[in-house]
């Protein structure tokens, strides 16, 4: 029934914006955790800066949104319920990992959710394997690139600053760290806000509100605002895990981590490839930690992060598969 389809569309839009809000809430640590841990900025100042720059970054491009909307599932196989179950599965998994203070990837969760709900609807034939392969390759390689870049950038910075007194060095890099944190917040907006834009646009195309896949300006603004609001609230539990417990950081280390992260995220976004800002920044922290000594890294937290990395796509796929079956059964019973 058309009215049913419209109600599901509204529900998809609301949940997608909630997902964006949770993404901003959960990922606020990505831009500011190291900045806070080295006392370059207070938590309140850092959160405000991150929220504003997340919003600006989200308004810049929609390339990643197009990849999410067209590169995972065959467009003809997309229905309102597929989108609803996919994003629902992603939200449930993100909340589970947030509860346990594990920096998981909402990008992985959304991709897994869309895969699971699509398979539940049509089967594996609905999946766009070429697009999924490119996305998974990007998600796999970007943290590795983050480790390599942060490691060698840290080596370079240590060599350049080898004759500086520690007090002067910390003072200078605290200032530079504010700039690099802003860089991360901006890059986060160019990547992560795009996911909900892609999901909402998928739903609009499925409903027939728009004929071809393009992201309407109202969708762009709505998602940007939702992410900025989520960031403004802040995920303090994740900030503590990433910024303090994983590796003990000084301002020079924080600057290196943030610069490496922002560079990788922006480069991927320029090609329309989705990345996990969470995983890139934690891998960059790992790269910096490796320049100190192996014992400088809290390997238990590293193992938890790796575990979430491996589990997220299959776990969110299963959740979305079950959620699709449940929603489909409920709607069939109500409107049969």
C-alpha positions in Angstrom: 0.0 0.0 0.0 1.3 3.5 -0.9 0.6 4.9 2.5 2.5 2.1 4.1 5.5 2.7 1.9 5.4 6.4 2.8 5.3 5.6 6.5 8.3 3.2 6.1 10.1 6.0 4.1 9.6 8.4 7.0 10.8 5.8 9.5 13.9 5.2 7.3 14.7 8.9 7.2 14.2 9.3 11.0 16.4 6.3 11.8 19.0 7.3 9.3 19.3 10.7 11.0 19.4 8.9 14.4 22.3 6.8 13.0 24.1 10.0 11.9 23.5 11.4 15.4 24.9 8.3 17.0 27.8 8.3 14.6 28.7 11.9 15.6 28.2 10.9 19.3 30.3 7.8 19.0 33.0 9.2 16.7 33.5 12.6 18.4 36.5 10.9 20.0 38.1 10.5 16.6 38.9 14.2 16.2 39.5 15.2 19.8 40.6 12.3 22.0 44.3 12.8 21.5 43.8 16.6 21.7 42.1 16.2 25.1 44.5 13.6 26.5 47.5 15.9 25.8 45.6 18.9 27.2 45.9 20.9 24.0 42.2 21.7 24.4 39.6 21.4 27.1 36.9 18.8 26.4 34.2 21.5 25.9 36.3 23.5 23.4 37.4 20.5 21.5 33.8 19.2 21.2 32.5 22.5 19.9 35.3 22.7 17.3 34.7 19.2 16.2 30.9 19.7 15.8 31.3 22.8 13.7 33.9 21.3 11.4 32.0 18.0 11.1 29.1 20.0 9.8 31.3 22.0 7.3 33.0 18.8 6.1 29.6 17.1 5.5 28.5 19.9 3.2 31.5 19.5 0.9 31.0 16.4 -1.2 28.6 13.5 -1.7 30.9 11.0 -3.5 31.0 8.6 -0.5 27.2 8.8 -0.3 27.0 7.7 -3.9 29.3 4.7 -3.2 27.1 3.6 -0.2 23.9 4.1 -2.2 24.9 2.4 -5.4 28.0 0.2 -4.7 26.7 -2.4 -2.2 23.3 -3.6 -3.4 21.8 -3.7 -6.9 19.5 -0.7 -7.1 16.5 -2.7 -8.4 16.6 -4.9 -5.4 16.3 -2.1 -2.8 13.1 -1.7 -0.9 12.1 0.5 2.0 12.2 -2.5 4.4 15.7 -3.5 3.1 17.0 0.0 3.9 15.2 0.1 7.3 16.5 -3.3 8.4 20.0 -2.5 7.2 20.4 0.7 9.1 18.6 -0.8 12.1 21.1 -3.6 12.3 23.9 -1.1 12.1 22.5 1.0 14.9 22.0 -2.0 17.2 25.6 -3.2 16.7 27.0 0.3 17.2 25.1 0.7 20.4 26.4 -2.7 21.7 30.0 -1.7 21.0 29.5 1.7 22.5 28.1 0.2 25.7 31.3 -1.8 26.0 33.4 1.3 25.2 35.0 -0.4 22.1 35.8 2.0 19.2 34.0 0.0 16.5 33.2 1.2 13.0 29.8 2.6 12.1 30.9 2.3 8.5 31.5 -1.4 8.8 28.2 -1.7 10.7 26.2 0.0 8.0 27.8 -2.0 5.1 27.2 -5.2 7.0 23.6 -4.2 7.8 22.8 -3.4 4.1 24.4 -6.7 3.1 22.4 -8.7 5.6 19.0 -7.1 4.9 19.5 -7.4 1.1 20.4 -11.1 1.4 17.3 -11.6 3.6 15.2 -10.0 0.9 16.5 -11.5 -2.3 19.6 -13.6 -1.6 23.2 -13.2 -2.4 22.4 -12.3 -6.1 21.3 -8.8 -4.9 24.8 -7.9 -3.8 27.0 -5.7 -6.0 30.2 -7.7 -5.6 32.5 -5.4 -7.5 31.4 -2.4 -5.4 31.6 -4.5 -2.1 35.1 -5.7 -3.1 36.3 -2.1 -3.6 34.7 -1.0 -0.3 36.2 -3.8 1.7 39.6 -3.3 0.2 39.4 0.4 1.2 38.3 -0.5 4.7 41.1 -3.1 5.0 44.0 -1.1 3.6 43.2 2.3 5.1 44.2 1.3 8.7 47.4 -0.3 7.4 48.2 2.9 5.6 47.4 4.8 8.8 50.0 2.7 10.7 52.7 3.2 8.1 52.2 7.0 7.6 52.0 7.7 11.3 55.0 5.6 12.1 57.3 7.3 9.5 55.8 10.8 10.2 56.6 10.3 13.9 60.2 9.3 13.0 60.5 12.4 10.9 59.1 14.7 13.5 61.4 13.2 16.2 64.4 13.7 14.0 63.4 17.3 13.1 62.8 18.2 16.8 65.7 16.3 18.3 67.4 19.5 19.5 64.4 21.1 21.0 63.9 21.3 24.8 60.9 19.2 25.9 58.9 22.2 27.4 59.2 24.2 24.2 58.5 21.2 22.0 55.2 20.4 23.9 54.1 24.1 23.8 54.6 24.3 20.1 52.9 21.0 19.3 49.9 21.8 21.5 49.2 24.7 19.2 49.8 22.6 16.1 47.6 19.9 17.6 44.6 22.2 17.6 45.1 22.6 13.8 45.5 18.9 13.2 42.4 18.1 15.3 40.4 20.6 13.2 41.7 18.8 10.1 40.5 15.4 11.5 37.0 16.8 12.3 36.6 18.3 8.8 37.8 15.0 7.2 35.4 13.0 9.4 32.5 15.1 8.1 33.5 14.5 4.5 33.4 10.7 5.1 31.0 9.7 7.8 28.1 12.0 7.3 27.9 10.7 3.8 26.7 7.3 4.9 23.3 8.4 6.1 23.0 10.6 3.0 23.4 7.5 0.8 20.9 5.5 2.9 18.2 8.2 2.7 18.7 8.7 -1.0 18.4 4.9 -1.5 15.0 5.1 0.3 13.9 8.1 -1.8 14.8 6.3 -5.1 13.0 3.2 -3.9 9.9 5.1 -3.0 10.0 7.0 -6.3 10.4 10.5 -4.8 13.5 10.9 -7.1 14.1 9.0 -10.4 17.9 8.8 -10.4 20.4 8.6 -7.6 21.5 12.1 -6.5 21.7 13.5 -3.0 19.1 16.4 -2.5 20.4 19.4 -0.8 17.9 19.0 2.0 19.3 15.5 2.7 22.8 16.9 2.9 21.9 19.6 5.4 19.8 17.3 7.5 22.6 14.7 7.8 25.2 17.4 8.5 23.1 18.8 11.3 22.4 15.4 12.8 26.1 14.5 12.9 27.1 17.9 14.3 24.5 17.6 17.1 25.8 14.1 17.9 29.4 15.3 18.0 28.3 18.2 20.3 27.0 15.7 22.9 30.2 13.7 22.6 31.1 10.1 23.4 33.2 10.5 26.5 33.6 6.8 27.1 35.2 6.4 23.7 37.4 9.5 24.3 38.8 7.8 27.4 39.5 4.6 25.6 41.2 6.0 22.5 42.8 9.1 24.1 44.1 7.8 27.4 44.0 4.1 27.8 45.4 2.8 24.4 48.8 4.7 24.3 50.1 7.4 26.5 50.5 10.4 24.2 52.4 13.7 24.2 51.4 16.7 22.0 53.9 15.7 19.3 52.3 12.2 19.2 48.8 13.6 19.0 49.7 15.9 16.1 51.2 13.0 14.2 48.1 10.8 14.8 45.7 13.5 13.8 47.6 14.6 10.7 48.0 11.0 9.5 44.3 10.2 10.1 43.0 13.2 8.3 45.3 12.7 5.3 44.1 9.1 4.8 40.4 9.9 5.3 40.5 12.9 2.9 42.4 10.9 0.2 39.8 8.1 0.4 36.9 10.5 0.4 38.2 12.2 -2.7 37.8 8.9 -4.6 34.4 8.2 -3.0 35.7 5.4 -0.9 34.2 4.9 2.6 36.6 4.5 5.4 36.4 4.0 9.2 37.7 7.1 10.9 37.7 5.1 14.2 39.9 2.4 12.8 42.3 4.8 11.0 42.9 6.9 14.1 43.4 3.9 16.3 45.8 2.4 13.8 47.6 5.7 13.6 47.9 5.7 17.4 49.3 2.2 17.1 51.9 3.4 14.5 53.0 6.2 16.9 53.2 3.7 19.8 55.5 1.5 17.7 58.0 4.3 17.5 58.3 4.3 21.3 58.4 0.7 22.3 56.0 -2.3 22.2 55.3 -2.0 25.9 53.9 1.5 25.3 50.8 0.0 23.7 48.0 -1.4 25.7 47.7 -4.6 23.8 44.5 -5.7 25.5 42.7 -2.7 24.1 44.3 -3.3 20.7 43.0 -6.8 20.7 39.5 -5.6 21.6 39.6 -3.1 18.7 40.8 -5.7 16.3 38.1 -8.1 17.5 35.4 -5.5 16.8 37.0 -4.8 13.4 36.7 -8.5 12.4 33.3 -9.1 13.9 31.4 -5.9 12.9 30.4 -6.7 9.3 29.3 -10.3 9.9 27.6 -9.4 13.2 25.7 -6.4 11.9 24.8 -8.5 8.8 23.2 -11.2 11.0 21.4 -8.6 13.1 20.0 -6.9 10.0 19.0 -10.3 8.4 17.0 -11.1 11.5 15.5 -7.6 11.7 14.4 -7.7 8.1 12.6 -11.1 8.7 10.9 -9.6 11.7 9.8 -6.4 10.1 8.6 -8.2 7.0 6.6 -10.6 9.0 5.0 -7.8 11.0 4.1 -5.8 8.0 2.7 -8.8 6.2 0.5 -9.7 9.1 -0.8 -6.1 9.6 -1.5 -5.4 5.9 -2.5 -8.9 4.6 
